[in-house]
């Protein structure tokens, strides 16, 4: 009898982590059949609009989900509860040999909890990351998911040390590398063929910055968001900036009436959220990236692009220790100093990170095939 493994995706970052695993599963279809294993994609619907996920499925070559829980938006508690309820119902009706979850979104923790309460083993891709800041919802999701997981697949050495310090059995921990870099390496040639630069009237060789902001600590309080935007808008007189505006950030800007900032600074261009390849094209060619995204800290390190991380902490310390990221928080003075350092060439080139080699999906599938997740 064939056993089914669930691959659970809920939000944009999950899809980028899931795609390489799907490719590796397809490449190992014969080995899976020999072990009576199959797989299906469960989409929780945590991100549910066309711009936030459907494009990602088509761009990244991910098959249409086998199951869609259609949970939609809501507060953290409401959304998490809805995912938990609907994924539990799916498992009770269809069963699963294992649940593979990705990253640190609400879908990750909720589906892990639903599975483990039904005795289904959980495999966590991107385990062990810690910001040590429990005001971040993602940090709570990471801690909960890792505590519930039977197999913990880690992207960088700090994750191994964090899990060992928390008392996790070393046999459960596997340093496999960063699956996001598989997607980046796979998509970069296609991304460089994007026409996004010409659509934004950026001339060949023209320097520019790429900006993304979405975390509550940066966008929910106008006393924080306004000086940060003013700093960036002012600097755009020297270095043009492209700002794909996240829906949460757009809502805050509209509510607080910050649109006039951009009208007065034509070098600071607000655009709608971009498909993955367009965003990757912009990132790979940028003089500097300013972001509060965890994934973009890693991507800029891989691409050797300077990154000002608009956070006071990071769960990805290797991007600071070996990569191209600097933590500047949301202090306009630190942001300005960082931009000056970039403009003057005072920035580390960054090193290649071990196991960020485009082959992490294969290593994950090897572990799934090994049966380490199965009960003894």
VENHU-V395740 format. One record per backbone hydrogen bond with DSSP energy under -1.0 kcal/mol. NH is the residue of the N-H (numbers start at 1). CO is the residue of the C=O. If there is no record, write none. Layout:
NH_CO ; NH_CO
//
This chain:
3_36 ; 5_38 ; 6_98 ; 7_40 ; 8_100 ; 9_42 ; 14_11 ; 15_11 ; 16_12 ; 17_13 ; 18_14 ; 19_15 ; 22_18 ; 23_19 ; 24_20 ; 25_21 ; 26_22 ; 27_23 ; 28_24 ; 29_26 ; 32_28 ; 33_29 ; 34_30 ; 35_31 ; 36_33 ; 37_32 ; 38_3 ; 40_5 ; 42_7 ; 43_67 ; 44_9 ; 47_10 ; 52_49 ; 53_49 ; 55_50 ; 57_53 ; 58_54 ; 59_55 ; 60_56 ; 62_57 ; 66_41 ; 67_41 ; 69_43 ; 71_44 ; 72_45 ; 79_75 ; 80_76 ; 81_77 ; 82_78 ; 83_79 ; 84_80 ; 85_81 ; 86_82 ; 87_83 ; 88_84 ; 89_85 ; 90_86 ; 91_87 ; 92_88 ; 93_89 ; 94_90 ; 95_91 ; 97_4 ; 99_121 ; 100_6 ; 101_123 ; 103_125 ; 109_105 ; 110_106 ; 111_107 ; 112_108 ; 113_109 ; 114_110 ; 115_111 ; 116_112 ; 117_113 ; 118_115 ; 119_116 ; 120_115 ; 123_99 ; 124_151 ; 125_101 ; 126_153 ; 127_153 ; 136_133 ; 140_136 ; 141_137 ; 142_138 ; 143_139 ; 144_140 ; 145_141 ; 146_142 ; 147_143 ; 148_144 ; 149_145 ; 150_122 ; 151_122 ; 152_172 ; 153_124 ; 154_174 ; 159_156 ; 161_157 ; 162_158 ; 163_159 ; 164_160 ; 165_161 ; 166_162 ; 167_164 ; 168_163 ; 172_169 ; 173_170 ; 174_152 ; 176_154 ; 177_154 ; 181_178 ; 183_179 ; 184_180 ; 185_181 ; 186_182 ; 187_183 ; 188_184 ; 191_187 ; 192_188 ; 193_190 ; 194_191 ; 199_195 ; 200_196 ; 201_198 ; 202_197 ; 206_203 ; 209_240 ; 210_288 ; 211_242 ; 212_290 ; 218_215 ; 219_215 ; 220_216 ; 224_221 ; 225_221 ; 226_222 ; 228_224 ; 229_225 ; 230_226 ; 231_227 ; 232_228 ; 233_229 ; 234_230 ; 235_231 ; 236_232 ; 237_234 ; 238_235 ; 239_235 ; 241_267 ; 242_209 ; 243_269 ; 245_271 ; 250_246 ; 251_247 ; 252_248 ; 253_249 ; 254_250 ; 255_251 ; 256_252 ; 258_253 ; 261_258 ; 262_259 ; 263_259 ; 264_260 ; 268_265 ; 269_241 ; 271_243 ; 279_275 ; 280_276 ; 281_277 ; 282_278 ; 283_279 ; 284_280 ; 285_281 ; 287_208 ; 289_306 ; 290_210 ; 291_308 ; 298_294 ; 299_295 ; 300_296 ; 301_297 ; 302_298 ; 303_299 ; 305_300 ; 307_324 ; 308_289 ; 309_326 ; 310_291 ; 311_309 ; 319_316 ; 320_317 ; 321_317 ; 322_318 ; 323_318 ; 325_319 ; 326_307 ; 328_309 ; 329_309 ; 329_311 ; 331_328 ; 335_331 ; 336_332 ; 337_333 ; 338_334 ; 339_335 ; 340_336 ; 341_337 ; 342_338 ; 343_339 ; 344_340 ; 345_342 ; 346_341 ; 347_345 ; 351_322 ; 356_353 ; 357_355 ; 363_359 ; 364_360 ; 365_361 ; 366_362 ; 367_363 ; 368_364 ; 369_365 ; 370_366 ; 374_371
//
